[in-house]
Amino acid sequence: MGLSDRFKETEKKKTTKKVEKKSAYPSHVQADLDMLEDIECMVLNKIAYTPVWFEFTVDEQKKLIKKYLNARLELPENAKLVLTEDEKDAFVTKILTSV
């Protein structure tokens, strides 16, 4: 076995590893994860373009995010995405930690 053969084997070992993306969302939401991530981006963009966002209290921010989320979930294109109240609260918390 030559030196070049040894390097070929290590390259094969490196390419066989797969990295799975873990999601913070529950398993029943995984099928509609793209929709939820789109809503998340919309919320973050809305916050970014609201100049008075940081003048609101944390409770007011939570209410606004949850209201926006509920409005988005009521749209026909998001009808398949169903979240419990706890999941909505987790979504709001995730958004607030991202800001």
LINBELHU-V236626 format. One record per backbone hydrogen bond with DSSP energy under -0.5 kcal/mol. CO is the residue of the C=O (numbers start at 1). NH is the residue of the N-H. If there is no record, write none. Layout:
# LINBELHU-V236626
((CO & NH) (CO & NH))
This chain:
# LINBELHU-V236626
((2 & 6) (3 & 7) (4 & 8) (5 & 9) (6 & 10) (7 & 11) (8 & 12) (9 & 13) (10 & 14) (11 & 15) (12 & 16) (14 & 17) (18 & 20) (20 & 22) (26 & 29) (26 & 30) (27 & 30) (29 & 32) (30 & 33) (32 & 36) (33 & 37) (34 & 38) (35 & 39) (36 & 40) (37 & 41) (38 & 42) (39 & 43) (40 & 44) (41 & 45) (42 & 46) (43 & 47) (44 & 48) (45 & 49) (47 & 50) (49 & 51) (50 & 53) (52 & 55) (52 & 56) (53 & 56) (57 & 61) (58 & 62) (59 & 63) (60 & 64) (61 & 65) (62 & 66) (63 & 67) (64 & 68) (65 & 69) (66 & 70) (67 & 71) (68 & 72) (69 & 73) (70 & 74) (72 & 75) (75 & 78) (76 & 79) (78 & 81) (80 & 82) (84 & 88) (85 & 89) (86 & 90) (87 & 91) (88 & 92) (89 & 93) (90 & 94) (91 & 95) (92 & 96) (93 & 97) (94 & 98) (95 & 98) (95 & 99))
